[in-house]
Amino acid sequence: MKIKWNIKYTTMAVYAFIVAALSILFYLIASEVSLFRIQMGKYINTFQPIIIGAVMAYIFNFILEFYENCILHNIISEKNKKRNRIIGIILTYATVILLLYLFLNFVFPQLVSSIVGLVNDIPGYVTNISKKFTEITNNFYIGEEYYQLIMEKWNELVNYIIDFATELIPKLGNFTKSILSSVWNIVLGIIISIYLLIDKEKFMALGRKITYSIFSDSGANRVLELINRGDNIFGKFLSGKILDSFIIGILTFVVLKLFKMPYVTLISFIVGVTNIIPFFGPFIGAVPSFFIILFESPVKAFWFLLIILIIQQIDGNIIGPKILGDSLGISAFWILFSLLVAGKLLGFIGLIIGVPLFVFIYSIIKDIVEARLDKKGLPTNTKEYY
């Protein structure tokens, strides 16, 4: 007996199955986040050289395009593109090596010196603050039960600070050791990145070829459009944020040096690195920096907050818009949401790529919603639904 399939109900059943399967998958991942991260870590370790090489190629491509489009384009004829590419790659990696050399010779030693000095000075700072705290509490009448509670919490804070300072250098040592143990993967990643950059057009053409072989023409065009959109979002965000954070780090270093702040290199590095995190990065970097300076001088600590506030205003209103152009196009709530979710799943990397990843997903959902509304003849502007 031949079964007559109803296309309408078959389609509904397939959609229902896909939704159920995705819901179960999401529940399993959400309920076993730690196990999921462990399993993903195993796969990532297996493909680590390829991942490192792909990430290097993607980031270094911005430098390569700068040399090819802005410098070599005016010097060497476009007919010999292979020569342009080889010279551009040599200049790209020479630039990376130069930046790495400057960091290791001028910034890294001062960072280590600042951290070691801070760790050695923290016990003395804590002792002085404890004495001041005791003097202040003695000048005011505080009930015995409240005094005991305050001293208990204060001692917990002191013990936490001392434990953190004691474990800081070993943690940095373990971090350095883990990087050194991955030297072979990094070397392989560099080699892979060079091959990817040399034949990047060929790899992109191969990707388009595979896409058109799998999907229909309209589907393939949609997939390639989404890939280009993602590349545009991530490329502009990462390259712009790295450049912006580098400028802010240098500016912070100069200003703090003029005001004779303590641990200038360490604090400038913290501010520069955390500035990569959108919107909340300046606050994340300012809080630990404030307490580092607070140990040395409370007056300088409050001056530091004022300086950071001014620098961030300059960055938000002048430097940032010049480099990044338009804003991310989402509200502060969605930025916080994406940072919390991506930070929980991917750690510090999630804090960096979480926002552009959310913007990309948000743009896809927005397209789908507006297309369905347009098909129904309804307005697509959100203001129409207030």
C-alpha positions as MATLAB code, in Angstrom:
seq = 'MKIKWNIKYTTMAVYAFIVAALSILFYLIASEVSLFRIQMGKYINTFQPIIIGAVMAYIFNFILEFYENCILHNIISEKNKKRNRIIGIILTYATVILLLYLFLNFVFPQLVSSIVGLVNDIPGYVTNISKKFTEITNNFYIGEEYYQLIMEKWNELVNYIIDFATELIPKLGNFTKSILSSVWNIVLGIIISIYLLIDKEKFMALGRKITYSIFSDSGANRVLELINRGDNIFGKFLSGKILDSFIIGILTFVVLKLFKMPYVTLISFIVGVTNIIPFFGPFIGAVPSFFIILFESPVKAFWFLLIILIIQQIDGNIIGPKILGDSLGISAFWILFSLLVAGKLLGFIGLIIGVPLFVFIYSIIKDIVEARLDKKGLPTNTKEYY';
ca = [
       0.000    0.000    0.000;
       1.410    3.369   -1.028;
       1.346    6.053    1.649;
       0.181    9.497    0.508;
       2.276   12.045    2.338;
       0.664   15.399    3.030;
       3.343   17.983    2.224;
       1.902   20.561    4.611;
       1.815   18.261    7.643;
       5.140   16.664    6.743;
       6.773   20.101    6.739;
       5.164   20.924   10.080;
       6.373   17.617   11.527;
       9.941   18.259   10.306;
       9.928   21.763   11.813;
       8.518   20.410   15.079;
      11.230   17.732   15.190;
      13.990   20.288   14.529;
      12.652   22.636   17.237;
      12.375   19.759   19.744;
      15.877   18.507   18.914;
      17.388   21.982   19.261;
      15.499   22.543   22.534;
      16.845   19.274   23.960;
      20.356   20.132   22.767;
      20.140   23.604   24.344;
      18.866   22.111   27.625;
      21.693   19.555   27.732;
      24.311   22.233   27.061;
      22.793   24.668   29.581;
      22.481   22.010   32.306;
      26.009   20.678   31.749;
      27.941   23.841   30.901;
      31.127   22.660   32.607;
      31.028   19.263   30.868;
      30.304   20.972   27.533;
      33.300   23.261   28.015;
      35.527   20.262   28.833;
      34.429   18.400   25.700;
      34.824   21.511   23.562;
      38.258   22.012   25.115;
      39.312   18.532   23.970;
      38.251   19.237   20.387;
      39.901   22.658   20.477;
      43.182   21.143   21.720;
      43.134   18.673   18.830;
      42.709   21.416   16.239;
      44.653   24.046   18.185;
      47.388   24.692   15.553;
      44.771   25.163   12.824;
      42.647   27.421   15.048;
      45.695   29.489   16.059;
      46.760   29.779   12.418;
      43.276   30.804   11.266;
      42.974   33.445   14.020;
      46.457   34.792   13.231;
      45.666   34.927    9.511;
      42.382   36.758   10.186;
      44.007   39.368   12.452;
      47.198   39.782   10.408;
      45.114   40.177    7.254;
      44.229   43.717    8.379;
      47.938   44.619    8.376;
      48.479   42.845    5.040;
      45.598   44.724    3.414;
      47.000   48.009    4.713;
      50.391   47.326    3.104;
      48.892   46.032   -0.152;
      46.244   48.738   -0.605;
      47.998   51.787    0.843;
      51.732   51.277    0.243;
      52.607   48.530   -2.234;
      49.749   49.566   -4.518;
      51.574   52.824   -5.266;
      55.067   51.304   -5.518;
      54.753   48.010   -7.371;
      52.666   47.321  -10.467;
      49.395   45.485   -9.869;
      50.247   43.031  -12.667;
      52.639   41.133  -10.412;
      50.196   40.360   -7.607;
      52.225   37.389   -6.383;
      55.244   39.616   -5.717;
      53.015   42.144   -3.954;
      51.597   39.388   -1.775;
      55.014   37.995   -0.778;
      56.400   41.469    0.030;
      53.187   42.326    1.916;
      53.414   39.143    4.019;
      57.091   39.824    4.797;
      56.210   43.381    5.914;
      53.210   42.090    7.893;
      55.180   39.574    9.923;
      58.078   42.012   10.299;
      55.593   44.470   11.840;
      54.227   41.784   14.189;
      57.742   40.739   15.231;
      58.713   44.380   15.822;
      55.652   44.976   18.031;
      56.339   41.756   19.944;
      59.999   42.747   20.390;
      59.037   46.198   21.721;
      56.540   44.630   24.128;
      58.977   42.007   25.460;
      61.856   44.468   25.829;
      60.128   47.572   27.151;
      56.661   46.748   28.497;
      56.885   43.168   29.794;
      59.882   43.723   32.176;
      58.164   46.754   33.692;
      54.934   44.775   34.067;
      56.746   41.993   35.929;
      58.606   44.532   38.059;
      55.364   46.345   38.926;
      53.567   43.108   39.833;
      56.440   41.845   41.990;
      56.725   45.233   43.703;
      52.980   45.344   44.315;
      52.958   41.830   45.788;
      55.879   42.673   48.093;
      54.287   45.950   49.199;
      50.756   44.657   49.837;
      51.430   43.274   53.372;
      52.827   46.668   54.432;
      49.875   48.475   52.838;
      47.404   46.174   54.590;
      49.119   46.704   57.965;
      48.997   50.504   57.583;
      45.366   50.477   56.506;
      44.471   48.170   59.409;
      46.071   50.619   61.843;
      44.180   53.541   60.292;
      40.959   51.539   60.380;
      41.480   50.697   64.055;
      42.166   54.357   64.897;
      38.986   55.465   63.115;
      36.807   52.865   64.838;
      38.283   53.801   68.247;
      37.245   57.420   67.733;
      33.591   56.435   67.347;
      31.385   54.549   69.724;
      30.326   51.312   68.055;
      28.368   48.554   69.750;
      30.357   45.447   70.619;
      28.343   43.189   68.314;
      28.720   45.625   65.380;
      32.405   46.111   66.099;
      32.987   42.346   66.079;
      31.058   42.019   62.797;
      33.069   44.835   61.169;
      36.391   43.394   62.337;
      35.397   39.933   61.145;
      34.551   41.207   57.645;
      37.675   43.355   57.588;
      39.876   40.394   58.497;
      38.206   38.328   55.761;
      39.016   41.085   53.255;
      42.612   41.319   54.471;
      43.073   37.547   54.248;
      41.584   37.535   50.751;
      43.960   40.296   49.584;
      47.001   38.564   51.094;
      45.994   35.187   49.600;
      45.446   36.813   46.208;
      48.841   38.537   46.355;
      50.550   35.321   47.469;
      49.016   33.305   44.619;
      49.454   35.991   41.952;
      53.073   35.291   40.996;
      52.611   31.461   40.888;
      49.534   31.948   38.687;
      51.504   34.186   36.334;
      54.256   31.559   36.304;
      51.758   28.831   35.390;
      50.285   31.065   32.682;
      53.741   31.668   31.219;
      54.481   27.939   31.448;
      51.269   27.071   29.574;
      52.191   29.535   26.821;
      55.705   28.100   26.539;
      54.296   24.565   26.428;
      52.211   25.628   23.421;
      55.215   27.000   21.515;
      55.089   24.161   18.979;
      51.385   24.801   18.306;
      52.115   28.511   17.935;
      54.945   27.796   15.472;
      52.643   25.521   13.460;
      49.946   28.203   13.670;
      52.337   30.803   12.216;
      53.189   28.483    9.314;
      49.497   27.759    8.686;
      48.670   31.495    8.817;
      51.325   32.237    6.174;
      49.870   29.614    3.811;
      46.349   30.934    4.431;
      47.384   34.521    3.669;
      49.362   33.592    0.537;
      46.376   31.828   -1.060;
      43.528   33.583    0.758;
      41.622   34.311   -2.490;
      41.895   30.642   -3.483;
      40.568   29.472   -0.098;
      37.677   31.943   -0.294;
      36.866   30.819   -3.842;
      36.938   27.190   -2.662;
      34.545   28.063    0.141;
      32.150   29.751   -2.295;
      32.392   26.733   -4.622;
      31.447   24.330   -1.815;
      28.610   26.626   -0.695;
      27.055   26.743   -4.186;
      27.392   22.959   -4.474;
      25.450   22.381   -1.243;
      22.729   25.060   -1.396;
      20.482   26.444   -4.081;
      21.543   29.672   -5.780;
      19.360   31.817   -3.513;
      20.414   29.857   -0.421;
      24.109   30.087   -1.330;
      23.794   33.838   -1.929;
      22.152   34.179    1.485;
      24.914   32.153    3.198;
      27.667   34.189    1.511;
      25.871   37.421    2.425;
      25.772   36.336    6.078;
      29.478   35.394    5.969;
      30.343   38.809    4.528;
      28.167   40.482    7.152;
      29.856   38.546    9.957;
      33.290   39.378    8.561;
      32.323   43.043    8.356;
      31.009   43.113   11.950;
      33.899   41.170   13.492;
      36.584   42.758   11.304;
      35.615   46.355   11.993;
      35.011   45.693   15.669;
      38.217   43.766   16.426;
      40.592   45.896   14.341;
      39.010   49.123   15.560;
      38.896   48.054   19.205;
      42.512   46.861   19.211;
      43.719   50.155   17.717;
      41.463   52.170   20.035;
      42.658   50.257   23.121;
      46.296   50.690   22.086;
      45.806   54.467   21.835;
      43.978   54.586   25.181;
      46.739   52.540   26.847;
      49.432   54.935   25.557;
      47.372   58.002   26.497;
      46.750   56.610   30.008;
      50.469   55.878   30.424;
      51.465   59.440   29.453;
      48.859   61.132   31.669;
      49.558   58.910   34.702;
      53.292   59.507   34.242;
      52.715   63.267   34.283;
      50.710   62.953   37.507;
      53.408   60.690   39.016;
      51.022   57.836   39.771;
      52.380   54.534   41.149;
      52.554   51.366   39.011;
      52.005   53.367   35.813;
      52.932   50.572   33.376;
      50.788   47.957   35.128;
      47.738   50.215   35.368;
      48.073   51.457   31.776;
      48.265   47.850   30.602;
      45.137   46.898   32.590;
      43.217   49.901   31.247;
      44.319   49.226   27.663;
      43.464   45.508   27.715;
      40.068   45.876   29.402;
      39.175   48.728   27.032;
      38.729   46.057   24.334;
      35.570   44.967   26.193;
      32.727   47.194   24.906;
      30.910   49.666   27.144;
      31.828   48.092   30.510;
      35.544   47.590   29.788;
      36.644   50.961   31.247;
      34.829   50.210   34.503;
      36.263   46.680   34.689;
      39.786   48.075   34.288;
      39.326   51.096   36.551;
      38.162   49.155   39.647;
      41.308   47.017   40.267;
      43.526   49.925   39.198;
      41.798   52.176   41.745;
      42.484   49.741   44.593;
      46.107   49.275   43.490;
      46.677   53.041   43.752;
      44.545   53.240   46.909;
      47.120   51.129   48.780;
      49.784   53.704   47.871;
      47.790   56.925   48.245;
      44.013   57.461   48.700;
      44.308   60.998   47.282;
      46.023   59.753   44.107;
      43.406   57.002   43.809;
      40.578   59.519   43.587;
      42.614   61.640   41.160;
      43.010   58.478   39.079;
      39.225   58.038   38.883;
      38.886   61.613   37.616;
      41.649   61.063   35.039;
      40.084   57.820   33.782;
      36.677   59.507   33.560;
      38.136   62.280   31.371;
      40.088   59.818   29.190;
      36.998   57.671   28.657;
      34.970   60.735   27.715;
      37.625   61.600   25.127;
      37.582   58.006   23.894;
      33.789   57.746   23.774;
      33.211   61.076   22.040;
      36.313   61.613   19.890;
      38.717   58.666   19.467;
      36.180   55.796   19.436;
      33.762   57.280   16.847;
      36.687   58.233   14.574;
      38.060   54.673   14.592;
      34.959   52.504   15.001;
      32.534   54.705   13.085;
      28.910   53.979   13.936;
      28.023   52.389   17.238;
      27.186   48.696   17.543;
      23.539   49.544   17.104;
      22.270   47.741   20.203;
      21.283   49.016   23.628;
      23.371   48.784   26.800;
      21.046   46.017   28.058;
      21.904   43.731   25.124;
      25.614   44.539   25.524;
      25.433   43.490   29.186;
      23.402   40.400   28.251;
      25.919   39.307   25.595;
      28.879   39.924   27.926;
      27.342   37.872   30.743;
      26.406   34.902   28.527;
      29.576   34.840   26.405;
      31.783   35.504   29.433;
      30.220   32.556   31.276;
      30.656   30.183   28.322;
      33.989   31.356   26.869;
      35.725   33.287   29.664;
      37.788   36.346   28.745;
      37.598   35.486   25.015;
      33.824   35.624   25.354;
      34.043   39.141   26.790;
      35.946   40.211   23.653;
      33.921   38.488   20.912;
      30.584   38.224   22.751;
      29.217   41.591   21.631;
      30.039   41.336   17.883;
      28.750   37.731   17.940;
      25.488   38.911   19.501;
      25.239   41.789   16.987;
      25.608   39.246   14.175;
      22.897   36.942   15.590;
      20.708   39.962   16.396;
      20.950   41.173   12.771;
      19.857   37.747   11.452;
      16.851   37.597   13.803;
      15.994   41.195   12.877;
      16.011   40.290    9.160;
      13.741   37.292    9.735;
      11.271   39.233   11.909;
      11.091   42.201    9.535;
      10.714   39.933    6.480;
       7.752   38.137    8.105;
       6.153   41.429    9.142;
       6.652   42.839    5.652;
       5.049   39.731    4.176;
       1.998   40.309    6.398;
       1.874   43.972    5.404;
       2.715   45.146    8.909;
       5.150   47.978    9.804;
       8.739   46.960   10.569;
       9.637   50.023   12.661;
       9.622   49.170   16.382;
       8.215   52.618   17.233;
       4.967   51.633   15.519;
       4.366   49.041   18.263;
       4.681   51.395   21.265;
];
